Structures are given as C-alpha cells and as structure tokens.
Amino acid sequence: MSDVQIGKSQVYASTLGLGTNKIGGHNLFKNLDDEVGKEVLRTALRNGVTLLDTAYAYGFGQSEKLIGEVLQEAEFDRARVIIATKAAQVPGNEEQLDNSPEFLQNAVEDALKRLQTEYIDIFYIHFPDEVTKKNEAVKALHELKEAGKIRAIGVSNFSLTQIKEANLDGYVDVVEDNYNLLHRKAETELFPYLAKHNISFIPYFPLASGLLSGKYTADQKFAENDSRSKKADFTGERYQKIIATMTEMKIIAHRNDATVPQLVLAWYLKNPHIAAVIPGARNVEQMVSNAKATDIRISNDDYELIDDLFRF
Ligand SMILES: NC(=O)c1ccc[n+]([C@@H]2O[C@H](COP(=O)([O-])OP(=O)(O)OC[C@H]3O[C@@H](n4cnc5c(N)ncnc54)[C@H](OP(=O)(O)O)[C@@H]3O)[C@@H](O)[C@H]2O)c1
C-alpha cells in the first residue's frame, strides 16, 4: 500500500485508511461490540493500513481508548501507525463546541492519555465554534506541533471561508469534509483552493454510509428509527436513481475484478485531489475487502465513466 504526505507535514499515511466511528462509537451506532472493533483495528494494521481516523466524539473517548489498547499489543509498532483524531465537543456537554486555544491544549492532552501515546500524528478541529478566530485556534495547534505533541494540523467541517481564515499563517496541513460520488460540492471551490495551498483533502462518508457499497435494493425499507429513512439519498426518486446507478457500477466492478465498494474506493484513490480515503468498517470482512481497493487500477475510461454516471 502506498503512502501519501499529509500537507506540508512530515506525516506519511497509507492512502487507504480506516474510519473508526463504528469502533467504540456507541453514542452514534447501536449494537457495537468493542471486541469486534478491536479485531477490525488489528485487521487493518495487518493489512497494511496505517491511517486510523478517530475522534473524541466517537464514544466520547472510547474509540481512541480502543485504539490505544490495540497499539499496546506487542504485534504492533506505534511508530508505524498514523493516528488522526479530532476534538471540539466539550466533554460532558457535547452539544457545545469549543475551539479556544485552552480547550485545544487540554483536548490534545486528554486524547494522548486515552491513546496511550506521546504524540498524535494528525489533530483536527472537529467542528468550528462560533466565537474563536480560526487562525488563533490553528496557532494554538501550531504551538502543540512545535512542542512535539501533534505532527500535522487539520480542520474538519469548516466552510471555505473558515478554512481560509484558519490557514492565514499557512499552518493547515489537511481538511476532512463530507465528499463522495453523491456529494461533490467540494470539487468547485474547495479542491482548487486546497491544491493551491498544498493542503491535503480526506473525504468522510466515502461509501455514503453504505449506500455506495451496492448492497441495497430498490425495494429496501429502512425502519422509522433508522436515521437513513429520513435522509434524501435514502428516500424517493433520488434513492431509486442511485440504486439504478449502482446497477451500472456492478457491471464496471465486474470487469475490473472488483467489488463495488472496492471500485468506489479505487475511484477516489485515482482522484488527484484526494490524499487518502477512510471508509468505516463494521466487521473484519469489510475491512479485509476494503484494504484490497488499493490493488484495483481503474482505466482512464472507467474513471471518466464513473465520474459521468454520478453527475445527476
Ligand atoms: N470529520 C467528520 O465530521 C466525520 C463525519 C463522519 C465520518 N467521519 C469519518 O469518516 C469515516 C467514514 O465514514 P462512515 O464510516 O460513517 O461512512 P462510510 O465510510 O461512507 O460507510 C461505512 C459503511 O459502509 C458499509 N461498508 C463498508 N465497507 C463495506 C464493504 N466492504 N461491503 C459492504 N458494505 C461496506 C458499512 O455499512 P453497514 O454498517 O451498514 O454494514 C459501513 O458501516 C468514519 O468512520 C469517521 O472516521 C468523519
């Protein structure tokens, strides 16, 4: 698996990472088993994945804690792993966001303890708060970088205006935001800005929460209490259009000797604006399969074809 440099930092991460909101993220998903989650982490590391994307918000520290525990196991070398974590939610009052320098300093110290490590490879401000000047927040992270506590600086869920303010001193290395074949707003203004300023982009929801895995059918019913039943992608005409497109994706996947999720992930990996992808995996099987996406080489024709298929 190849590595990619994160922004201007000295961090080199595997282009195929693992999103860990289903590892310890009990506040976000039901019926998660921490032992399964740890086995998914081990499987990722054994399959050459070095980039682990976590956050305080995933289980309010539990996801970070599980990562810390696995990295203590003799089989794994902390130095070879790229831990990306995030903070902004105030512990105990998670609806409230804080980007103040003091909050970020404490958040990094707390994350270091949960992760049982001396440094964090990529630290993101998870969400913008309403009051802190973004360049002041990033300056605090720059000081943590100089102190060796973090190695690269990221922001997530920032508008382009907020990213520009955050990067006034040129300190931002990476942006993480919602982007996938179904949600491509980032392409028009964000991608050109990031390319010009040598800032990496890591999309979240690369599989559109499973919709782009191709496993759903036209007559699929999502339960009332399933958040997907209220999302535009999963309802009405748009859902039917997506399912029809996934049928075409199955044909393209077949001729590339790939599964649909592998094809989708390989499409992102061929996109020069995308540094790395961090699909979530609920179980070991998904992890093993997703790690193989880096073996798929899509032709330029198929790349363009997929690009066109999703322009609706
Ligand atoms: N910065 C942010 O604010 C932010 C926000 C959201 C997410 N994230 C990060 O981005 C990561 C990715 O997002 P996500 O995990 O929510 O969504 P995702 O990667 O778009 O989708 C993950 C889901 O796709 C399905 N899936 C994965 N591999 C599969 C395979 N090989 N075959 C069939 N289905 C497969 C699984 O669905 P089932 O569970 O139905 O099996 C899995 O839970 C997160 O884990 C997190 O680290 C960041």
Ligand as a Chemical Component Dictionary entry (heavy atoms), coordinates in Angstrom:
data_LIG
# 
_chem_comp.id                   LIG 
_chem_comp.type                 NON-POLYMER 
_chem_comp.pdbx_formal_charge   0 
_chem_comp.three_letter_code    LIG 
# 
loop_
_chem_comp_atom.comp_id 
_chem_comp_atom.atom_id 
_chem_comp_atom.alt_atom_id 
_chem_comp_atom.type_symbol 
_chem_comp_atom.charge 
_chem_comp_atom.model_Cartn_x 
_chem_comp_atom.model_Cartn_y 
_chem_comp_atom.model_Cartn_z 
_chem_comp_atom.pdbx_ordinal 
LIG N1  N1  N 0  -14.925 14.626 10.319 1  
LIG C1  C1  C 0  -16.182 14.301 10.484 2  
LIG O1  O1  O 0  -17.014 15.122 10.926 3  
LIG C2  C2  C 0  -16.635 12.929 10.138 4  
LIG C3  C3  C 0  -18.011 12.657 9.991  5  
LIG C4  C4  C 0  -18.385 11.352 9.664  6  
LIG C5  C5  C 0  -17.424 10.388 9.496  7  
LIG N2  N2  N 1  -16.103 10.682 9.672  8  
LIG C6  C6  C 0  -15.053 9.659  9.496  9  
LIG O2  O2  O 0  -15.225 9.075  8.238  10 
LIG C7  C7  C 0  -15.282 7.660  8.387  11 
LIG C8  C8  C 0  -16.117 7.077  7.284  12 
LIG O3  O3  O 0  -17.469 7.426  7.444  13 
LIG P1  P1  P 0  -18.569 6.322  7.812  14 
LIG O4  O4  O 0  -17.876 5.128  8.354  15 
LIG O5  O5  O -1 -19.585 6.968  8.665  16 
LIG O6  O6  O 0  -19.257 6.056  6.423  17 
LIG P2  P2  P 0  -18.772 5.306  5.085  18 
LIG O7  O7  O 0  -17.330 5.027  5.127  19 
LIG O8  O8  O 0  -19.328 6.081  3.962  20 
LIG O9  O9  O 0  -19.597 3.960  5.164  21 
LIG C9  C9  C 0  -19.242 2.948  6.061  22 
LIG C10 C10 C 0  -20.291 1.876  5.979  23 
LIG O10 O10 O 0  -20.325 1.319  4.684  24 
LIG C11 C11 C 0  -20.572 -0.060 4.777  25 
LIG N3  N3  N 0  -19.388 -0.785 4.261  26 
LIG C12 C12 C 0  -18.083 -0.512 4.481  27 
LIG N4  N4  N 0  -17.318 -1.396 3.817  28 
LIG C13 C13 C 0  -18.158 -2.241 3.180  29 
LIG C14 C14 C 0  -17.961 -3.354 2.359  30 
LIG N5  N5  N 0  -16.744 -3.776 2.028  31 
LIG N6  N6  N 0  -19.059 -4.011 1.884  32 
LIG C15 C15 C 0  -20.309 -3.585 2.195  33 
LIG N7  N7  N 0  -20.558 -2.521 2.974  34 
LIG C16 C16 C 0  -19.485 -1.850 3.462  35 
LIG C17 C17 C 0  -20.812 -0.398 6.226  36 
LIG O11 O11 O 0  -22.205 -0.245 6.427  37 
LIG P3  P3  P 0  -23.001 -1.139 7.492  38 
LIG O12 O12 O 0  -22.642 -0.564 8.801  39 
LIG O13 O13 O 0  -24.426 -0.919 7.089  40 
LIG O14 O14 O 0  -22.529 -2.547 7.318  41 
LIG C18 C18 C 0  -20.042 0.706  6.915  42 
LIG O15 O15 O 0  -20.527 0.955  8.202  43 
LIG C19 C19 C 0  -15.831 7.461  9.799  44 
LIG O16 O16 O 0  -15.597 6.177  10.309 45 
LIG C20 C20 C 0  -15.125 8.548  10.531 46 
LIG O17 O17 O 0  -13.804 8.120  10.883 47 
LIG C21 C21 C 0  -15.716 11.934 9.960  48 
# 
loop_
_chem_comp_bond.comp_id 
_chem_comp_bond.atom_id_1 
_chem_comp_bond.atom_id_2 
_chem_comp_bond.value_order 
_chem_comp_bond.pdbx_ordinal 
LIG N1  C1  SING 1  
LIG C1  O1  DOUB 2  
LIG C1  C2  SING 3  
LIG C2  C3  SING 4  
LIG C2  C21 DOUB 5  
LIG C3  C4  DOUB 6  
LIG C4  C5  SING 7  
LIG C5  N2  DOUB 8  
LIG N2  C6  SING 9  
LIG N2  C21 SING 10 
LIG C6  O2  SING 11 
LIG C6  C20 SING 12 
LIG O2  C7  SING 13 
LIG C7  C8  SING 14 
LIG C7  C19 SING 15 
LIG C8  O3  SING 16 
LIG O3  P1  SING 17 
LIG P1  O4  DOUB 18 
LIG P1  O5  SING 19 
LIG P1  O6  SING 20 
LIG O6  P2  SING 21 
LIG P2  O7  DOUB 22 
LIG P2  O8  SING 23 
LIG P2  O9  SING 24 
LIG O9  C9  SING 25 
LIG C9  C10 SING 26 
LIG C10 O10 SING 27 
LIG C10 C18 SING 28 
LIG O10 C11 SING 29 
LIG C11 N3  SING 30 
LIG C11 C17 SING 31 
LIG N3  C12 SING 32 
LIG N3  C16 SING 33 
LIG C12 N4  DOUB 34 
LIG N4  C13 SING 35 
LIG C13 C14 SING 36 
LIG C13 C16 DOUB 37 
LIG C14 N5  SING 38 
LIG C14 N6  DOUB 39 
LIG N6  C15 SING 40 
LIG C15 N7  DOUB 41 
LIG N7  C16 SING 42 
LIG C17 O11 SING 43 
LIG C17 C18 SING 44 
LIG O11 P3  SING 45 
LIG P3  O12 DOUB 46 
LIG P3  O13 SING 47 
LIG P3  O14 SING 48 
LIG C18 O15 SING 49 
LIG C19 O16 SING 50 
LIG C19 C20 SING 51 
LIG C20 O17 SING 52 
# 
